[in-house]
Amino acid sequence: MEINNQIAVVTGVSKGIGLEVVKLLIEKGAVVAGWGRNAPDFQHDNFHFFSCDVSDEDSVEDAFQQTKSKLSSDIRILINNAGYGVAGKFEEMSSKDWKSMFDTNVHGIFYVSKRLVPAMKVADEGHIINIASIAGLNGVANFAGYVGTKHAVRGISHSMYMELRDFGIKVSTIYPGSTQTNFFDEIEGTIANENMMRPQDVALTIVQTLETHPNYFVADIECRPLRPKGKK
């Protein structure tokens, strides 16, 4: 897809991978609607922030209507990046945290995507990229809830692309390993460090996936740090 002059929606834009994707899309000439609970420390004439909590369908609908009103309904790019994780032993995990992860990481993808797909079908072109995690491919001790949400993202994404490919719409899933973001701020015993991947590298992979030939579809992308424990 040619990114220049396209309208893109990116969720979870306050920092990390989401913000880096915004910056790269802007560089490529896109007009970006950033949906998030907190506005990022970033300003550009082609960047428009809309307050949105993807776990709340009313909030998503409000952001969608504002985006259509200010920009256009012809949105061809969607990056479902919003998400978070809470660590804890399975039997000690609070039901509130468990539910909140599913509301944001899983239901949020449904609330957002269902609103943008119709215009993509009309255009016979579109690309949705869902950000999963390595945790969506295997189990991780003390992360059952988060792992469950990311496994769900994988299944939803694969089902979406099977439904939408005949309408010219690509649905790709990216599975990043440990990345230097604020994800680890609330996770005891782990801190972001230079042996983790840089968020701008993950963002570059996302944008490169968008720039593929119309008949070339990348379903899954797994990326990891080469030396997660540093040099020996």
C-alpha positions in Angstrom: 0.0 0.0 0.0 1.1 3.5 -0.7 1.1 5.2 2.7 1.4 8.8 1.5 -1.9 10.8 1.9 -3.7 7.8 3.6 -5.6 8.2 6.8 -4.5 5.9 9.6 -5.8 5.1 13.0 -3.3 4.0 15.6 -4.5 3.0 19.1 -2.4 3.3 22.3 -0.3 6.3 21.1 0.8 7.8 24.3 4.3 6.1 24.2 6.2 3.1 23.2 5.5 1.2 19.9 2.3 3.1 19.2 4.0 6.5 19.3 6.9 5.3 17.2 4.5 4.0 14.6 2.8 7.4 14.5 6.1 9.1 13.8 7.0 6.8 11.0 3.6 7.1 9.4 3.8 10.9 9.5 7.3 10.7 7.9 5.7 8.6 5.1 3.1 11.3 4.5 0.1 9.8 6.2 -2.5 11.7 8.2 -2.7 9.9 11.6 -5.6 9.8 14.1 -4.1 8.7 17.4 -6.6 7.2 19.8 -5.5 6.8 23.4 -6.3 7.5 27.0 -3.4 10.0 27.3 -2.0 12.3 24.6 1.6 11.8 23.6 4.3 14.4 23.8 4.3 14.8 20.1 2.8 17.4 17.8 2.6 17.6 14.0 0.1 19.1 11.6 -0.8 15.6 10.3 -1.3 14.1 13.7 -4.6 14.4 15.4 -5.2 13.0 18.9 -8.6 11.8 20.0 -9.2 10.7 23.6 -10.3 7.1 23.6 -10.4 4.1 26.0 -10.6 1.1 23.7 -12.1 -1.0 26.5 -15.2 1.2 26.5 -17.3 0.8 23.3 -19.0 4.2 23.9 -15.6 5.8 24.0 -14.5 4.1 20.8 -17.7 5.2 19.1 -17.1 8.8 20.2 -13.5 8.8 18.9 -14.7 7.2 15.6 -17.3 9.9 15.0 -14.8 12.7 15.9 -12.2 11.2 13.5 -14.7 10.9 10.7 -15.9 14.5 11.3 -12.4 16.0 11.4 -10.6 13.9 8.9 -12.7 11.5 6.8 -14.4 8.1 7.0 -12.1 6.8 4.3 -9.6 5.2 6.7 -7.4 2.5 5.0 -4.9 1.8 7.8 -5.6 0.6 11.4 -2.9 -0.3 13.9 -4.5 -2.0 17.0 -1.7 -1.4 19.4 -3.4 -0.5 22.7 -2.8 -3.1 25.3 -1.3 -3.9 28.7 -0.4 -6.7 31.0 -0.6 -7.5 34.7 1.6 -10.1 36.3 0.6 -12.4 39.1 0.0 -16.0 40.1 -3.1 -17.4 38.6 -5.0 -17.9 41.8 -3.9 -14.6 43.2 -4.8 -12.5 40.2 -7.6 -10.0 40.9 -10.7 -10.6 38.8 -10.7 -6.8 38.0 -7.3 -7.0 36.5 -8.1 -10.2 34.6 -11.2 -8.6 33.1 -9.5 -5.3 32.3 -6.9 -7.0 30.3 -9.5 -8.8 28.2 -11.5 -5.6 27.8 -8.6 -3.7 26.5 -6.5 -6.3 24.6 -9.3 -8.3 23.1 -12.6 -6.5 23.1 -10.9 -3.3 22.1 -9.8 -4.8 18.8 -13.4 -5.8 18.1 -14.8 -2.4 19.1 -12.3 -0.5 16.9 -12.0 -2.8 13.9 -15.8 -3.3 13.3 -16.2 0.4 12.8 -13.4 0.8 10.3 -13.9 -2.4 8.2 -17.0 -1.2 6.3 -15.2 1.8 4.6 -12.2 -0.5 3.8 -14.6 -2.9 2.0 -16.1 0.0 0.0 -12.5 1.1 -1.0 -11.6 -2.5 -1.8 -8.3 -1.8 0.1 -7.2 -1.7 3.7 -4.7 -3.0 6.2 -5.2 -3.9 9.8 -2.3 -4.8 12.0 -3.0 -6.3 15.4 -0.2 -6.2 17.9 0.0 -9.4 19.8 3.1 -10.7 21.6 5.4 -13.6 21.9 3.0 -14.4 24.8 0.4 -15.1 22.1 2.4 -18.1 20.9 3.3 -19.9 24.1 2.6 -19.9 27.9 4.4 -17.7 30.4 4.3 -18.4 34.1 2.6 -15.6 36.2 1.1 -14.1 33.0 -1.9 -16.4 32.4 -4.4 -13.5 31.8 -2.1 -11.5 29.5 -1.1 -14.7 27.6 -4.8 -15.6 27.3 -5.6 -12.2 25.7 -2.7 -12.4 23.2 -3.7 -16.0 22.2 -7.1 -14.5 21.6 -5.7 -11.8 19.4 -4.0 -14.4 17.3 -7.2 -16.4 16.7 -9.3 -13.3 16.1 -6.7 -11.9 13.6 -6.5 -15.1 11.6 -10.3 -15.3 11.4 -10.5 -11.7 10.3 -8.0 -12.1 7.5 -9.9 -15.2 6.2 -13.1 -13.1 6.2 -11.6 -10.0 4.7 -8.9 -11.0 2.2 -11.5 -11.2 -0.7 -12.3 -7.6 0.0 -8.7 -6.4 -0.6 -8.2 -6.1 3.2 -5.1 -7.4 4.8 -5.0 -8.4 8.5 -1.5 -9.0 9.9 -0.4 -9.9 13.4 2.9 -9.0 14.9 4.3 -10.9 17.9 7.1 -8.8 19.5 9.3 -10.2 22.2 10.6 -8.1 25.1 10.7 -4.4 24.0 12.1 -1.3 25.8 8.7 0.3 26.7 6.7 1.2 29.8 5.0 -2.2 29.7 7.4 -3.3 32.4 6.9 -0.4 34.7 4.3 -2.1 36.9 5.9 -5.6 36.6 7.9 -6.5 39.7 11.4 -8.0 39.0 11.7 -6.8 35.4 12.8 -3.5 34.0 13.2 -2.3 30.5 16.8 -2.5 29.4 19.1 -2.1 26.4 19.1 -5.9 25.7 15.4 -5.7 24.8 14.3 -4.6 21.3 13.9 -0.9 20.5 10.3 0.2 20.0 11.3 2.1 16.8 12.5 -1.2 15.3 9.2 -2.9 15.9 7.5 0.2 14.5 9.6 0.0 11.3 8.6 -3.6 10.8 5.0 -2.6 11.1 5.3 0.1 8.5 7.3 -2.1 6.2 4.4 -4.6 6.4 2.0 -1.9 5.3 4.2 -1.0 2.3 3.9 -4.4 0.6 2.5 -5.1 -2.9 -1.4 -5.3 -2.9 -1.3 -9.0 -3.6 1.4 -9.8 -1.1 0.1 -10.6 2.4 2.1 -11.1 5.5 -0.1 -13.0 8.0 2.3 -13.3 11.0 5.5 -11.6 12.1 7.5 -12.8 15.0 10.3 -10.6 16.2 12.7 -11.0 19.1 15.9 -9.4 20.6 18.9 -11.2 19.2 20.8 -11.2 22.5 18.2 -10.9 25.3 20.8 -11.4 28.0 23.5 -9.3 26.3 26.9 -10.4 25.2 28.5 -13.4 26.9 
